């Protein structure tokens, strides 16, 4: 999607020349009615972000457009980031960075080994990521410092990418997504949602969405479904992240207003976390099977748990009055012919 077509930049033109961006998103992702068997009377919709990018779909390319744009602007030749062994963010960073000539180092911490995790590790290696394993979060922090020092010594100008791409730069991807949604509502593609459901890992998706919805004048509430017990963000932390993103935007464009951002804007549902990050749950597995019947693909770590929360809330009549939008962040589509090592 070229800069002139990005709804955020059309709303605030000054940002177009002041925010670095490497385009990856193919265009606005579709919104469709969501008919769940047994819950046909519920007023549900789905935002299909699995179709965001032809190289690698999901919510990650939205953040990485701005992160990689910033890295290229700084002259970086290597991105350094971290996550669990099966991190979708890590693979998205690897494959999208490679598409513009950047190298990637992934510092990975343990998580339960599943076929999905094994596949992610194989793909990381196939697409040229340097993989550094750490025993836990403290060890990962030390490993990252070591990687950055070595990379700097090599003259690579390394660019540190925070976990999940959640930073005041990366969060701009979902500020932009909120403006995209606002245009789709205006065009009659869906009614104004009363609530949006998204998974919460590092928290950048919900932080950016809340900022964007407020700036776009939408009164939609975002409910986060917690899927990670590794440094999980609190409502206060999410509000701080949202304020940092808004502050960055206001420094760059005088047209950006300053709506209040409070912890109460970030309700967190912990009901589907289960034993922890990366561990499949029975409700999540059932949600995957249900979604597959209606043409949606979900991953066990993020989107399946979010979909399970939607089903549970619908069955218990806990949904708000008005439409509810499930934001499908599934990150599992990519071009298998894209430059993989043989």
N, C-alpha and C positions, 0 to 999 in steps of 0.2 A: 504494500500500500504506500504510494508516494506521499510525501509530506503534505502536499496540497489537499489530499483526500483524507487526512487524519482528522477526525472530528474535534479532538482536543486543540489542534493547531488552528482549525477554522474558528473555534470559539475564542481563542487567545492567540492571535497571529504573531505577537512578539516572541512567543516561545519557539516558533518555527526556526528562527535564525539563532536562537540562544541555547537550544537544547540539542545536544548531539544525539543522533539516532541512526542506527543501521537497520534499514527496513527488512523485516522477516515475515510480518503478518501479511497474508495474501489478500485480505479484505475483511469486511465485517463478517463475523461468524453467524451462522443461521440461528434464529429463534423459532421454536416449533411448539405446538401443543404437546403435552406429555400425558399419554393415556396409560396408566398403570392398571393391570388386571385386578379387578376387585375394588378399585378406587376411581372408577370412571367419573364419578360425580365431583371429584375434587378439581378445582380450577388450577391446573398445573401447566407449567411451560418449562422448556429446557433451552439453555444457551449452549450451543455446541462448539465449545472451544477446542475439542479434539480435531477440528478442521481449521485451526488457526494458521497453520504453516505447512507447506508441502514437504519440507525437509523433516520437520519433527513437530507434531501438533501438541495441543494442550495449552496450559496457562504459562509455561516457562518462556516461550518466545516473546510474549508481550513484555516481560521484564527485560529479557536479554537484548531486545532492540535498543533500549536506552543504555544498558550496561556496556554492551559491546561497542555501541556508538561512542560512549565516553572513553573506553579503552583505546579505540582507534584514534580518537582526537588527541589523546595523550602520547601517542606513538608507542603504545605497549605492543609487545610481541608474545606475551604469555599471560594467560588468565590462571589464577589460583583460587580454588574454591573447595568447599568441604561438605560432607553429608554422610548419610548411612551408606553401607556397601552397595545398596541397590538404588541409590539416589537418582531420581528422574532429572532433577535439576543438574546434577553432575554430567549426565549423558547429554542433556540438552545443551549445556554450556560447551561440551566437547565438540558436538557435531556442528553447532551453529558457529562456533569460533573457527573451526576448521574451514567452513565454507567461505570465510573471509581471510584466511591465511594466518590465523593465530593458533598458538599451541596452548594446551591446557594441562594443568597438574591438579589431580583430585586427591585430597587428603580424606580418607574414608575411615569411619568408625563402625564398630560391629553392629549388626542387626540380624534377626533370624534369617537363616539361609533358606530361601525358597527357589523354585525354578525361575521365578521372575527376577530374583536377585542375581542368580547365576547368569541369566541372559543379559542383564544390565552390565555385569562385570565383563562378560565376553565382548559386548558391544563397545564398552569404554576402551578396551584394549585394541579392538579392531579398528577403531577410529582414531587411534594414536594418542590417547590420554596417557600421561605419566601418572601412575597410581602409587600413592604412598599410604600404607596402612598404619593406623594408630589404634591403641588399645582402648581409648575413650576420649571424652571431650578435652580434658586437660592435656593429654598427650597430643591430641590433634592441634591444639593451639601452639604448642612448642614446635611441632612438625611444620606448621604453616610458616612460622617465623624463619625456620631453617630454609624452607623452600624459597621464600621471598629473598633472603639474603644471598643464596646461591644464584638465583635468577638475576638479581640486581648486579651481582659481580660479573655475570656473563653479558651484561649490557642489554638485557631483554626488557627492561622497564616493566616489571610484572605489575599486573593489576589485580588486586584482591577483590573477589566477588563474595559478598556475605552469603551465609547459608540460605539456600532457597532464592537467592537474588533479591532478598528483602532488604532494601535500603532506600534512602530518599530518592535515589536515581531509579532503581529498579521498580519501585512502587508507582512511578509515573506510568508504567505500562497498564496498570489497572485504573488509574485516574482516566487515562485515555479510553479504556474499555467501558467505563461508566458513560462517557460522552457518546460512545458508539451505541450503547444501549438506549440512551435518551433519544438519539435520532431514529432508532428502530421503533420506539414507542410513538414518536411524532409521526412516523410514516404509517402507523397503523398495523405494524407487524405483530404487536402484542399490546395488551392493555398495561397500564402502570402496575407493576408488581407491588403487592403489600409487603412482600418479604423475598429476599434472595438467600439461598443456602449455598455456602461454599465451605470446603474443608480448610482447617487451619493447621499448618505445619509451622513454618517460620513466621507467618502472619502478614506477609507483604500483599497478598491478594486482597484480604479483607481491608487492610489499611488503605490501600490505593482506591478500592471500590468506594469506601465510605467518603473519602475526600472527593472523589469524582462525582458521586451522586449528589452531595451537598452543593458542589460548584455548578452542577447542571440543573439544580433546582428540583430534583426528584425527592419525594418524601419516603421513598422505599427504605425499609429497614433491612440490614444485612445480619444474618445469623451465622456464626462460625461454628463448624463441627470440628472439635479438636481430634486430631489423629496422631499427635506426637507427644510423648512424655519426655523428650530430650529438650531441655530448656524451653518448655512451652510458654508462649507469651501470655501475659495477663491482660485484662481489659485496659489497665492503666498503661502498660507497655505499648499496646496497640495504639492507644490514643497519642502517646508520645511519638510513635513512628509516623502516624498520620500528620501530626503537627509539623514534624521535620520535613515531610514531603511538601506540605502546603507552604512552609516557610521558603523552601527552595524555589517553588513556583513564583511566589510573590516577589522574591529578589529579582527574578528574571522578567516578570511581566506585571506592570502596574495595573492591568485590567483584572487580575485575579483577586477576588474578594477574600475576606477572612471569616468564614463561618466558624462558629464554635465547634470544637471537637472534644467530646467528653468520654470518659471510660464507659458510661452507660450506652454509648453508640456502638459498643462492641460486645454484645452478648455472646457467651461461649457455651456451647452444649458439649458436655463431656461424656454423654451417654453411650457413644459408640467407640470410644478409645480402646476398650478391651484390655488385654494384657500389656499393650504398649505399641510403640511405633513399629510398623512393618509386620505386625502379627495379625494374620487374618482372623476374623471373628465369624461365628456362625451366621449372624445377621448380615454381615457384609457379604459373605459367600452367597447367601440367599438373594441379596440385593443384586449381585452380579448376574445371577441366573435370571432373575426377573427382568433386569435391564436388557439382557441379551435377547429375550423374547420379543422385545419391542424395538430392537435395532440399535441399542446403545452398548458400547464397550466401556467397561470400568476397570480400574486397577484396585487391587485389594488394599493397598496402603492408604489411598486418599479418597478417590471418588466413590468407591463402593461403600465406605463407612458413611459418607455424606448422603448417599442415596438411601442407605438403610435408615438414617435419621429422618429423612423425608417420609419414607413409608411408615415408620413408627408414629410420627407426628400426625400423619393423615389418618391412620387407623384409630388413634386415640382422640380424634377431633381436636387436636391441639394447634392446628394451623390457624393463622389469622384470617379474618374476613378479607376476601379479595384474592387475586391471583398470587401464586407462589412460583418463583423461578428457581429451578435447579441449575446451577452453573457447572457444567461438566468440564472439569479440569483434566480429564484423562490424557496422559502424555505417552501415547504408545504408537503413534503413526509416524512413520518416517520413510524416506525414499531409500530402499535397500540398496540401490545402485550408486548411492552417493559416496564415491571415493573411499570405500572401506578398504583397509589393508587386506591383502590376500595371504 
